[in-house]
Amino acid sequence: MDLVNELFSLQRQLIASIGQLKKNGSAFAEAERDYKVALNKTVLKLRSDGMAATLIALVVYGEKEVAEYRFKRDVAKTIYETNQEHINATKLNIRIIESQISREWGNSK
C-alpha cells in the first residue's frame, strides 16, 4: 500500500508542478518582453545620441538597465526550465512506481 500512496503523492505533485509551470511560463514571457522593450529603448536612445550603429551592439548589453532586465529574464528562464525538469522527473518516478506496483501485484498470483 505504501507504493500506491507514493504514487498518489507523486500525481498530486505533478498536478501542482504543471500549475506552477503556467505561472513560471507567464513570468518568463513577461521578463522576456520587459528585456526586449528595455533593449529597444536603449538602442534608440544611443542612436539618437549619435552613437555609431556598429558600436551600439557592443555597448547596449553593458547598459545597467538592459543588463538588469536581461538578468531577470535569464533567472525566469532558469526557473521555468527547472520546473519543466521537475515535471519530467516526477513523470519518470510515477512510471517507476507503476512498474513496481505492476511487478508486485503480478507476482501475487
C-alpha positions as CSV (number, residue, x, y, z in Angstrom):
1,M,0.0,0.0,0.0
2,D,3.0,2.3,0.5
3,L,3.7,2.3,-3.2
4,V,0.1,3.3,-4.0
5,N,0.3,6.2,-1.5
6,E,3.6,7.3,-3.0
7,L,2.1,7.1,-6.5
8,F,-0.9,9.3,-5.4
9,S,1.6,11.7,-3.8
10,L,3.6,12.0,-7.0
11,Q,0.5,12.5,-9.0
12,R,-0.5,15.4,-6.8
13,Q,3.0,16.8,-7.1
14,L,2.8,16.6,-10.9
15,I,-0.5,18.4,-11.0
16,A,0.9,21.2,-8.7
17,S,4.0,21.4,-10.8
18,I,2.0,21.8,-14.0
19,G,0.1,24.6,-12.4
20,Q,3.3,26.2,-11.3
21,L,4.7,25.8,-14.9
22,K,1.9,28.0,-16.2
23,K,2.8,30.8,-13.7
24,N,6.6,30.4,-14.4
25,G,5.9,30.5,-18.1
26,S,4.0,33.7,-17.8
27,A,6.7,35.2,-15.6
28,F,9.3,34.2,-18.2
29,A,7.3,35.7,-21.0
30,E,6.9,39.0,-19.1
31,A,10.6,39.1,-18.3
32,E,11.4,38.5,-22.0
33,R,9.1,41.3,-23.0
34,D,10.5,43.7,-20.5
35,Y,14.0,42.9,-21.6
36,K,13.3,43.4,-25.2
37,V,11.5,46.7,-24.6
38,A,14.4,48.0,-22.5
39,L,16.9,46.8,-25.1
40,N,15.0,48.5,-27.9
41,K,14.5,51.7,-25.9
42,T,18.2,51.9,-25.1
43,V,19.3,51.2,-28.7
44,L,17.1,54.0,-29.9
45,K,18.4,56.4,-27.2
46,L,22.1,55.5,-28.1
47,R,21.3,56.0,-31.8
48,S,19.6,59.4,-31.1
49,D,22.6,60.4,-29.0
50,G,24.7,60.0,-32.1
51,M,26.5,56.7,-31.4
52,A,27.6,54.8,-34.4
53,A,25.4,51.8,-35.2
54,T,28.3,49.4,-35.2
55,L,29.2,50.4,-31.6
56,I,25.6,50.2,-30.3
57,A,25.6,46.4,-30.5
58,L,28.8,46.3,-28.4
59,V,27.6,48.9,-25.8
60,V,23.9,48.2,-25.3
61,Y,24.3,45.0,-23.4
62,G,26.6,46.7,-20.8
63,E,24.0,49.4,-20.1
64,K,22.8,48.9,-16.5
65,E,19.0,48.9,-17.2
66,V,19.4,46.4,-20.1
67,A,21.7,44.2,-18.1
68,E,19.3,44.1,-15.2
69,Y,16.4,43.1,-17.4
70,R,18.5,40.5,-19.2
71,F,19.4,39.1,-15.8
72,K,15.8,38.9,-14.7
73,R,14.9,37.2,-18.0
74,D,17.6,34.7,-17.5
75,V,16.6,33.9,-14.0
76,A,12.9,33.5,-15.1
77,K,14.0,31.2,-17.9
78,T,16.1,29.1,-15.5
79,I,13.1,28.8,-13.1
80,Y,10.8,27.8,-16.0
81,E,13.3,25.2,-17.3
82,T,13.9,23.8,-13.8
83,N,10.1,23.4,-13.4
84,Q,10.0,21.5,-16.6
85,E,12.7,19.2,-15.5
86,H,10.9,18.6,-12.2
87,I,7.8,17.6,-14.1
88,N,9.8,15.2,-16.3
89,A,11.5,13.7,-13.2
90,T,8.1,13.3,-11.5
91,K,6.7,11.6,-14.5
92,L,9.7,9.2,-14.5
93,N,9.2,8.4,-10.8
94,I,5.5,7.7,-11.5
95,R,6.4,5.3,-14.2
96,I,8.9,3.5,-12.0
97,I,6.4,3.2,-9.1
98,E,3.7,2.0,-11.6
99,S,6.2,-0.6,-12.8
100,Q,6.9,-1.7,-9.2
101,I,3.2,-2.0,-8.4
102,S,2.7,-4.0,-11.5
103,R,5.5,-6.4,-10.6
104,E,4.3,-6.8,-7.0
105,W,0.7,-7.4,-8.0
106,G,1.7,-9.6,-10.9
107,N,3.8,-11.8,-8.6
108,S,1.0,-12.2,-6.1
109,K,-1.0,-14.6,-8.4
